[in-house]
Amino acid sequence: MSTPSSVAVDRPSPKVVTITFSNPPVNVVTAETALRLHEIVTGLENDPDVQVVVFKSDVPDFFLNHFDLAAVGDLPTPAEGELPLWTDLVVRLSTARYITVGSIRGRARGAGSELALALDLRYASLENAYFGQPEVGIGILPGGGGTEHLPRLLGRDRALEAILTSSDYDAAQAERWGWVTRALPDAELDAFVDDMVARLAASDAQALAAAKVAVNRSTLPPERDLVAAFGEFVQSLGRPGFQARAAAIAAIGAEVGLDFEYRMGEHIAQANQQL
């Protein structure tokens, strides 16, 4: 029997695709997640009917979490001239002719935050959405666009705070800073996203795509910067600082269990203070 994928695809209408993350208990990104997402997004490029793609989760309290660092080696090595798979994924999402919408409940951290940042519109639950880039706190670097997208959205100083401290930010703070498009009461999130998707699906496809291209010209980071960031992320995995912090964080994780994933920013700070 084959193992179920951590990513599911639904087609509620010819113009709308829904992609749902499902890797309980905490929606960690694995190599399978990355490969399946890349396969889906690449396939959608050949579907002229799609106008809106919605991303959501069916795992309570987690939209899409950090990457499973033990699985980095399972990602395919890009051929000469090709982008690394995760970099290629976020670039394809940002430049896709269709509009991408995040319906965010739960934690979006690390790779999960970076995937959300690659989406066109991000709507978050006020009561149950949190964002963070925890990499620097564990001695590595963001590699999927966090260091490229956040300064453009938040400004240099706020991006530095978010990246350097590895803190968790709730949806209200994320909205004030521009990390998300809008934060809504949880009871209103689904209806709001449904209405937005219906509005976009009813619009002229060529006009939507052309407007996105025009906005992208002045807002997207260059591909070369994203490629450089992924290379720096991979290099940072071999640094002594990461090895020392990984051991301390693993010890705290063993002590607190799943609470580590719920309050990651606090636990990372605690681990660093003990070194």
Secondary structure as GFF3:
##gff-version 3
##sequence-region A 1 275
A	DSSP	beta_strand	7	13	.	.	.	ID=ss1
A	DSSP	beta_strand	16	21	.	.	.	ID=ss2
A	DSSP	alpha_helix	31	44	.	.	.	ID=ss3
A	DSSP	beta_strand	52	57	.	.	.	ID=ss4
A	DSSP	beta_strand	62	64	.	.	.	ID=ss5
A	DSSP	three_ten_helix	69	74	.	.	.	ID=ss6
A	DSSP	alpha_helix	85	95	.	.	.	ID=ss7
A	DSSP	beta_strand	99	109	.	.	.	ID=ss8
A	DSSP	alpha_helix	111	117	.	.	.	ID=ss9
A	DSSP	beta_strand	121	132	.	.	.	ID=ss10
A	DSSP	three_ten_helix	136	138	.	.	.	ID=ss11
A	DSSP	alpha_helix	146	154	.	.	.	ID=ss12
A	DSSP	alpha_helix	156	165	.	.	.	ID=ss13
A	DSSP	beta_strand	169	170	.	.	.	ID=ss14
A	DSSP	alpha_helix	171	177	.	.	.	ID=ss15
A	DSSP	beta_strand	182	184	.	.	.	ID=ss16
A	DSSP	alpha_helix	186	201	.	.	.	ID=ss17
A	DSSP	alpha_helix	205	219	.	.	.	ID=ss18
A	DSSP	alpha_helix	223	236	.	.	.	ID=ss19
A	DSSP	alpha_helix	240	256	.	.	.	ID=ss20
A	DSSP	alpha_helix	259	262	.	.	.	ID=ss21
A	DSSP	alpha_helix	264	274	.	.	.	ID=ss22
###
